[in-house]
Amino acid sequence: MRITWGATVFALAVVVAGAGSHMTSVHAAGQAPAANITVESFPALMKTISSTQTSLRAKMKENNLADAAKDAQIIATTFGDVEKFFASRSKADAVKWSQEGRASATAVAGALAAGDAMKANTELGNMAGSCKQCHGTYRDGGPQAGGYKFKDGSI
């Protein structure tokens, strides 16, 4: 099931971003690798993380921990693609934050699978901290400014 979820999210991100590239291989974790993520297609990854996190939190409130754990795995897989994007641009700080986000999302999934919602909430907080650091360095704008974008000169 993990392969199906990751591949589905990846395919959705590619379609939403309009990248139109094809997955040609599978990396060691069993997930399709990020295919040439561009600055233009990158927002699809952020939207996947955001919407899936919203879904995860709603499922946790409903005490549907098994499905919430699946959402956490989607987030972890997506953070892996975010890491590849920043690694291809030699942004060591963002790679580190992406790795921390992925590790936290994986820990959320594990905690939820074990029925430990308190630990999952703690790890969600850790994940949010990684997001905040990266956004503070790389993200500019907001809904009032016509949307988010990379800070000038950061990428």
N, C-alpha and C positions, 0 to 999 in steps of 0.2 A: 504494500500500500504506500510505503514511503516514496518509492520511485514514482508511482503514479501521481501522487500529490505534487512532488517537486517538479516533475515534468510538466504537469498541467499548469502550475503557477508560472513556470518559465515560459511556456508557450503563450500563456495569456499576456505576460509582460512583453513579449516580442510582438504579439499582435497589437496590443494597445499602443506600443511605441512606434509601430509601423516599420520595424526594422526589417521584417521579411526574410531574415536569414534562417538557415536550416541548422538543426543540431546534427553534428556529425560524429560525435564520440561521447563516451560517458567517463567521468572521472572516478576516482577510487571510492568515493562515498556512494556511488550508484546514481548520482544525479547528472543531468545534462549540464555541460559547462556553459558559462555565459558566452554568448556569441557576439563578439564585437560590440560591446555596450558603448554607445556614444554619449556625448553630453546631451544630445537631443533625446535619446531613449532612456537615459538614467532616471528621469522622474517616474517612469513606470515602476521601477524597483522601489522607490520611496513610497509610492501609492500602494504597492502591494504590502509593504511592511505596515503602513498606517491602517489600511482597511482590515488587514488580517489581525492586527493587534486589537482593533475595535471589536471584531468578531470574537477573538479569544476572551476578552474581558466580559463580553455579554454571556458567553458560554460558562465562564467561571461563576458569574452571578446566578446562573440557572443551575449551578452545580453539575454541569455537563463536562466533567473534567477530561474524559476520554477524547471528546471532540476538540476541546480547548488544547489538549496536548498536540493534536494534529496541526492545529493552527500555529502553535509554537514551532513545530518542525518546518512549516512553510516559511516562517520568519527566519529561522536559522539558515535554511537553504538560500533565501534571498540575500541575507547578510553575506553569504559566501560569494554571491555575484557582485555585491557592492565592494567587497574586498578586492576582487579581481579588477574591477573598474579602477579603483584607486592604485592598485599595484601597477597597473599598466601605465599609470601616470606618475609613478615614483613618489607617491604621497604617503610616506611611512607613517605619519601620525594618523591619517584616515584609515590606513590598513590596520593599524593597531586597534582603533576604535571599532572598526568593522569586525575584527576578530573577537573583541570583547563582547560586542553585541551578539555575535553568533554563539559564543560560549554561554552567554546569559540565556539566550532563547533556547538553546539545547538543555540547559539546566531547568528552565521553566517546563519544558516538555517532560523531562524526567521526573520532576516534582509532581506534576499533574498526573502522570501515569501511575505514580506511587500514592496518589490521593492526598498529597501535601500542598493544599492551597496556600498556606502561609508562606512556605518556602518559595512557591511559584511567585507570589506577590513580591517577595524580597528580590528575587531575580529579575522580575519585571522592572523594579526600581533601578537595579544595576544596569539593565539594558537601556532604560531611559537616560541614565547618566552618560552612557557612551554616545547616544544619539545627540544629546545636548552639546557635548564637547565638539563633535564633528559639525553640527549645524552652526555653532558659534564661530567656527573657523571658516567654513565653506559656503554656508547658505545665506542668501540675501533676499530681501523682499518679503512679501506676504500677500494675503488676499487683497489688502487695500492698494498694494502697488502693482496689481495685475498678475500676481503669482510669485512663486519662489523661483530663484535662479542661483547659479553659482556666483559668489562674490567676484567682482572684476579682478582678473589676474591670479585667482586661486587655482585654476585648472589649466 
